[in-house]
Amino acid sequence: MLVQRRARRSGESTMRPKRNLLRRWSPLAVAVLAPLLLFTGSGQASAAEVIVCLNNNGPDIRKAADTRFNRITKAVARQQAANTWQDWVWRGPEERCPWNAAANCSYTKAVSKTTSYQWSIGMTIGGEAKKEPFTAMASIVGGYNRSSSTTMTYTSGVFYKPGQFARPISVVERRWRSGDFVGAYINAPAQESRCPRSNVKAFRWDPNKRWGSWADNIKVRDYGTFHIHW
């Protein structure tokens, strides 16, 4: 810490002014923080720019997961497909109505079936986000595997025509969507001198930075129904 002194002029009071209790930290004083946090700006907290010093082995745009200071990279959906598709995760016993039946047939078996299922969401990561570990970026979106369960219950009330087949099914309806990531540490070469160690790079936190891309599919709904066909 540098302390400036000046000679006392003749006639000046010999009383020393009170020292300011708010002392400036030296770079060595904050070097123990990991990552190192530095603040620049006009002195007002709302206008201060957050500078962090991170290991220099990595991309110039990086994700953040610092819950202490609410610096968190988020996945934001921007688009979704207009159409959905169905996965049949369970098929029950099939019955056929005889061709010579005098009237429509009713499915005769009572059904109460709970089916657990798991699916890959087809996760893709693109743009600058591909330079980060895939699993880390996928976890921000919500992981690359999903699991759930659905229950099909039936007692009576399904009718089908002579010659038709009928069977209970459990259906999961899904839809594709895509988006990008918001919030990142961005390399700030102009602030390199503020980092006390030679093996780190300076980054500034930008909560509004949109970067990279991702795509996956999500469950819209699941339900039980009957598949009736000829």
Sine and cosine of phi, psi and omega as CSV:
sin_phi,cos_phi,sin_psi,cos_psi,sin_omega,cos_omega
0.00,0.00,0.75,-0.66,0.01,-1.00
-1.00,-0.02,0.72,-0.69,0.03,-1.00
-0.88,-0.48,0.88,-0.47,0.00,-1.00
-1.00,0.06,0.70,-0.71,0.05,-1.00
-0.83,-0.56,0.47,-0.88,0.11,-0.99
-0.67,-0.74,0.51,-0.86,-0.03,-1.00
-0.92,0.39,0.57,-0.82,0.01,-1.00
-0.98,0.19,0.80,-0.60,0.04,-1.00
-0.98,0.21,0.40,-0.92,0.02,-1.00
-0.90,0.44,0.67,-0.74,0.01,-1.00
1.00,-0.04,-0.20,0.98,0.01,-1.00
-0.98,0.19,0.43,-0.90,0.01,-1.00
-0.92,0.39,0.55,-0.84,0.04,-1.00
-1.00,0.04,-0.06,1.00,0.02,-1.00
-0.96,0.27,0.73,-0.68,0.04,-1.00
-0.99,0.15,0.69,-0.73,0.07,-1.00
-0.93,0.37,0.45,-0.89,0.02,-1.00
-0.92,0.39,0.67,-0.74,0.02,-1.00
-0.95,0.30,0.60,-0.80,0.08,-1.00
-0.93,0.36,0.81,-0.59,-0.06,-1.00
-0.96,0.28,-0.29,0.96,0.01,-1.00
-1.00,-0.05,0.98,-0.19,-0.05,-1.00
-0.99,-0.12,0.56,-0.83,0.05,-1.00
-0.97,0.25,0.71,-0.70,0.04,-1.00
-0.97,0.23,0.64,-0.77,0.13,-0.99
-0.99,0.11,0.34,-0.94,0.04,-1.00
-0.83,0.56,-0.58,0.82,-0.01,-1.00
-0.93,0.38,-0.45,0.89,-0.05,-1.00
-0.95,0.32,-0.45,0.89,-0.02,-1.00
-0.97,-0.25,0.05,1.00,-0.07,-1.00
-0.91,0.41,-0.30,0.95,-0.04,-1.00
-0.99,0.16,-0.18,0.98,-0.01,-1.00
-0.97,0.23,0.61,-0.79,0.02,-1.00
-0.69,-0.72,0.92,-0.39,-0.09,1.00
-0.97,0.25,0.31,-0.95,-0.01,-1.00
-0.95,0.32,0.75,-0.66,0.00,-1.00
-0.95,-0.32,0.82,-0.58,0.04,-1.00
-0.79,-0.61,0.54,-0.84,-0.03,-1.00
-0.84,-0.55,0.75,-0.66,0.06,-1.00
-0.79,-0.61,0.36,-0.93,0.02,-1.00
0.61,-0.80,-0.35,-0.94,-0.11,-0.99
-0.99,0.11,-0.04,1.00,-0.05,-1.00
0.97,-0.24,-0.35,0.94,0.06,-1.00
-0.99,0.11,0.72,-0.69,-0.09,-1.00
-0.87,0.49,-0.58,0.81,-0.05,-1.00
-0.94,0.35,-0.40,0.92,-0.04,-1.00
-0.98,-0.22,-0.03,1.00,-0.07,-1.00
-0.95,0.33,0.57,-0.82,0.07,-1.00
-0.98,-0.20,0.78,-0.63,-0.02,-1.00
-1.00,0.06,0.84,-0.54,0.06,-1.00
-0.91,-0.42,0.79,-0.62,0.06,-1.00
-0.87,-0.50,0.52,-0.85,0.01,-1.00
-0.95,-0.30,0.90,-0.43,-0.07,-1.00
-0.87,-0.49,0.33,-0.94,0.04,-1.00
-0.80,0.61,0.66,-0.75,-0.08,-1.00
-0.99,0.17,-0.02,1.00,0.05,-1.00
-1.00,-0.01,0.99,0.10,-0.02,-1.00
0.11,-0.99,0.08,-1.00,-0.04,-1.00
-0.95,0.31,0.19,-0.98,-0.02,-1.00
-0.99,0.13,-0.23,0.97,0.13,-0.99
-0.84,-0.54,0.81,-0.59,-0.11,-0.99
-0.73,-0.69,0.51,-0.86,0.05,-1.00
-0.95,0.32,0.30,-0.95,0.03,-1.00
-0.73,-0.68,0.58,-0.82,0.05,-1.00
-0.58,-0.81,0.74,0.68,-0.03,-1.00
-0.99,-0.16,1.00,-0.06,-0.04,-1.00
-0.95,0.31,-0.35,0.94,-0.01,-1.00
-0.88,0.47,-0.64,0.77,-0.05,-1.00
-0.92,-0.40,0.26,0.97,0.03,-1.00
0.84,0.54,0.63,0.77,0.12,-0.99
-0.96,-0.27,1.00,-0.06,-0.13,-0.99
-0.72,-0.69,0.79,-0.62,0.11,-0.99
-0.97,0.22,0.75,-0.67,-0.04,-1.00
-0.87,-0.50,0.46,-0.89,0.11,-0.99
-0.99,-0.12,0.79,-0.61,-0.03,-1.00
-0.86,-0.51,0.83,-0.56,0.04,-1.00
-0.97,0.25,0.73,-0.68,-0.01,-1.00
-0.93,-0.38,-0.52,0.86,-0.04,-1.00
-0.61,-0.79,0.38,-0.92,0.14,-0.99
-0.55,-0.83,0.48,-0.88,-0.03,-1.00
-0.92,0.39,0.54,-0.84,0.00,-1.00
-0.95,0.32,-0.54,0.84,-0.07,-1.00
-0.97,-0.26,0.38,-0.92,0.08,-1.00
-0.90,-0.43,0.16,-0.99,0.14,-0.99
-0.69,-0.72,0.28,-0.96,-0.11,-0.99
-0.92,-0.38,0.66,-0.75,0.21,-0.98
-0.92,-0.38,0.80,-0.60,0.10,-0.99
-1.00,0.01,0.95,-0.32,-0.08,-1.00
-1.00,-0.04,-0.16,0.99,0.09,-1.00
-0.41,-0.91,0.66,-0.75,0.08,-1.00
-0.83,-0.55,0.83,-0.57,0.01,-1.00
-1.00,0.03,-0.06,-1.00,-0.01,-1.00
-0.88,0.47,0.63,-0.77,-0.01,-1.00
-0.99,-0.15,0.65,-0.76,0.08,-1.00
-0.84,-0.54,0.44,-0.90,0.04,-1.00
-0.82,-0.57,0.67,-0.74,0.07,-1.00
-1.00,0.08,0.83,-0.56,-0.04,-1.00
-0.84,0.55,0.54,-0.84,0.00,-1.00
-0.89,0.46,-0.55,0.84,-0.06,-1.00
-1.00,-0.05,0.28,0.96,0.02,-1.00
-0.90,0.44,0.65,-0.76,-0.03,-1.00
-0.96,0.30,-0.36,0.93,-0.02,-1.00
-0.50,-0.87,0.02,-1.00,0.05,-1.00
-0.88,0.47,0.47,-0.88,0.01,-1.00
-0.99,-0.13,0.39,-0.92,0.10,-1.00
-0.91,-0.42,0.69,-0.73,0.03,-1.00
-0.89,0.46,0.77,-0.64,-0.22,-0.97
-1.00,-0.08,-0.36,0.93,-0.12,-0.99
-1.00,-0.01,0.74,-0.67,0.14,-0.99
-0.96,0.28,0.59,-0.81,-0.07,-1.00
-0.78,-0.63,0.74,-0.67,0.20,-0.98
-0.54,-0.84,0.99,-0.13,-0.16,-0.99
-0.73,-0.69,0.84,-0.55,0.11,-0.99
-0.96,-0.28,0.81,-0.59,-0.06,-1.00
-0.87,-0.49,0.82,-0.57,0.14,-0.99
-1.00,0.02,0.61,-0.79,-0.02,-1.00
-0.56,-0.83,0.39,-0.92,0.01,-1.00
-0.62,-0.79,0.60,-0.80,0.01,-1.00
-0.56,-0.83,0.46,-0.89,0.12,-0.99
-0.99,0.14,0.72,-0.70,-0.07,-1.00
-1.00,0.05,0.12,0.99,0.06,-1.00
0.90,0.44,0.63,0.78,-0.09,-1.00
-0.89,0.45,0.75,-0.67,0.18,-0.98
-0.79,-0.61,0.60,-0.80,0.02,-1.00
-0.85,-0.53,0.72,-0.69,-0.05,-1.00
-0.69,-0.72,0.03,-1.00,0.03,-1.00
0.91,0.42,-0.53,-0.85,-0.03,-1.00
-0.88,0.47,-0.41,0.91,-0.04,-1.00
-0.92,0.38,-0.32,0.95,0.02,-1.00
-0.93,0.38,-0.30,0.96,0.00,-1.00
-0.99,0.16,-0.22,0.98,0.08,-1.00
-1.00,-0.04,0.35,-0.94,0.05,-1.00
-0.84,0.55,0.71,-0.71,-0.08,-1.00
-0.86,0.52,-0.72,0.69,-0.06,-1.00
-0.90,0.44,-0.56,0.83,0.01,-1.00
-0.92,0.40,-0.68,0.73,0.00,-1.00
-0.95,0.30,-0.59,0.80,0.03,-1.00
-0.89,0.45,-0.58,0.81,-0.01,-1.00
-0.92,0.40,-0.47,0.88,0.04,-1.00
-0.93,0.38,-0.62,0.79,0.03,-1.00
-0.95,0.30,-0.54,0.84,0.00,-1.00
0.68,-0.73,0.30,0.95,0.00,-1.00
1.00,0.03,0.25,-0.97,-0.04,-1.00
-0.93,-0.36,0.20,0.98,0.18,-0.98
-0.68,-0.73,0.60,-0.80,0.04,-1.00
-0.78,-0.62,0.44,-0.90,0.05,-1.00
-0.60,-0.80,0.45,-0.89,0.01,-1.00
-0.24,-0.97,-0.20,-0.98,0.06,-1.00
-0.51,-0.86,0.41,-0.91,0.01,-1.00
-0.63,-0.78,0.50,-0.87,-0.05,-1.00
-0.86,-0.51,0.76,-0.65,0.07,-1.00
-0.94,-0.33,0.85,-0.52,0.01,-1.00
-0.80,-0.60,0.74,-0.68,0.01,-1.00
-0.48,-0.88,0.68,-0.73,0.08,-1.00
-0.86,-0.51,-0.71,0.70,0.00,-1.00
-0.24,-0.97,0.21,-0.98,0.14,-0.99
0.93,-0.37,0.03,1.00,0.05,-1.00
-0.97,-0.22,0.84,-0.54,-0.03,-1.00
-0.86,-0.51,0.54,-0.84,0.03,-1.00
-0.56,-0.83,0.39,-0.92,-0.20,-0.98
-0.98,0.18,0.35,-0.94,0.09,-1.00
-0.82,0.58,0.75,-0.66,-0.04,-1.00
1.00,-0.04,-0.26,0.96,-0.01,-1.00
-1.00,0.07,0.35,-0.94,0.09,-1.00
-0.94,-0.33,0.47,-0.88,0.04,-1.00
-0.59,-0.81,0.66,-0.75,0.09,-1.00
-0.48,-0.88,0.57,-0.82,0.06,-1.00
-0.97,0.24,0.56,-0.83,0.04,-1.00
-0.64,-0.77,0.46,-0.89,0.16,-0.99
-0.95,-0.31,0.78,-0.63,-0.16,-0.99
-0.86,-0.50,0.68,-0.73,0.18,-0.98
-0.91,-0.42,0.83,-0.56,-0.01,-1.00
-0.98,-0.21,0.77,-0.64,-0.08,-1.00
-0.78,-0.62,0.28,-0.96,-0.04,-1.00
-0.57,-0.82,0.61,-0.79,0.09,-1.00
-0.99,0.17,0.54,-0.84,0.10,-0.99
-0.55,-0.84,0.24,-0.97,0.01,-1.00
-0.50,-0.87,0.28,-0.96,-0.01,-1.00
-0.13,-0.99,-0.32,-0.95,0.04,-1.00
-0.65,-0.76,-0.06,-1.00,0.01,-1.00
-0.95,-0.30,0.56,-0.83,-0.02,-1.00
-0.80,-0.60,0.76,-0.65,-0.04,-1.00
0.99,-0.11,0.82,-0.57,-0.04,-1.00
-0.30,-0.96,0.37,-0.93,0.24,-0.97
-1.00,0.05,0.78,-0.62,-0.04,-1.00
-0.88,-0.47,0.75,-0.66,-0.03,-1.00
-0.83,0.55,0.74,-0.68,-0.02,-1.00
-0.80,-0.60,0.99,0.16,-0.06,-1.00
-0.83,0.56,-0.53,0.85,-0.03,-1.00
-0.90,0.43,-0.29,0.96,-0.03,-1.00
-0.97,-0.23,0.17,0.99,-0.06,-1.00
-0.84,0.55,-0.58,0.82,-0.06,-1.00
-0.92,0.40,-0.25,0.97,-0.01,-1.00
-0.99,0.14,-0.22,0.98,0.03,-1.00
-1.00,0.01,0.81,-0.59,-0.12,-0.99
-0.98,0.22,-0.21,0.98,-0.04,-1.00
-0.93,-0.38,0.47,-0.88,-0.10,-1.00
-0.99,0.12,-0.30,0.95,-0.08,-1.00
-0.99,-0.16,0.44,0.90,0.02,-1.00
-0.77,-0.64,0.32,-0.95,0.09,-1.00
-0.85,-0.53,0.47,-0.88,0.00,-1.00
-1.00,0.04,0.67,-0.75,0.05,-1.00
-0.74,-0.67,0.55,-0.84,0.12,-0.99
-0.94,-0.34,0.58,-0.82,0.00,-1.00
-1.00,0.05,0.82,-0.57,0.06,-1.00
-0.84,-0.53,0.97,-0.26,-0.05,-1.00
-0.94,0.33,-0.25,0.97,-0.06,-1.00
-0.96,-0.28,0.04,1.00,-0.03,-1.00
-0.91,0.41,0.85,-0.53,0.11,-0.99
-0.99,-0.13,0.79,-0.62,-0.09,-1.00
-0.44,-0.90,0.36,-0.93,0.04,-1.00
0.89,0.45,-0.11,-0.99,0.04,-1.00
-0.41,-0.91,0.32,-0.95,0.05,-1.00
-0.46,-0.89,0.36,-0.93,0.09,-1.00
-0.53,-0.85,0.56,-0.83,0.05,-1.00
-0.36,-0.93,-0.06,-1.00,0.13,-0.99
-0.80,-0.60,0.55,-0.84,-0.08,-1.00
-0.81,-0.58,0.39,-0.92,0.09,-1.00
-0.97,0.23,0.79,-0.62,0.08,-1.00
-1.00,0.04,-0.70,0.71,0.03,-1.00
-0.20,-0.98,0.25,-0.97,0.18,-0.98
-0.71,-0.70,0.46,-0.89,-0.09,-1.00
-0.27,-0.96,0.25,-0.97,0.10,-1.00
-0.95,-0.31,0.62,-0.78,0.00,-1.00
-0.42,-0.91,-0.16,-0.99,0.05,-1.00
-0.86,-0.51,0.63,-0.77,0.14,-0.99
-0.98,-0.19,0.91,-0.42,-0.01,-1.00
-0.91,-0.42,0.80,-0.60,-0.07,-1.00
-0.47,-0.88,0.21,-0.98,0.05,-1.00
-1.00,0.07,0.00,0.00,0.00,0.00
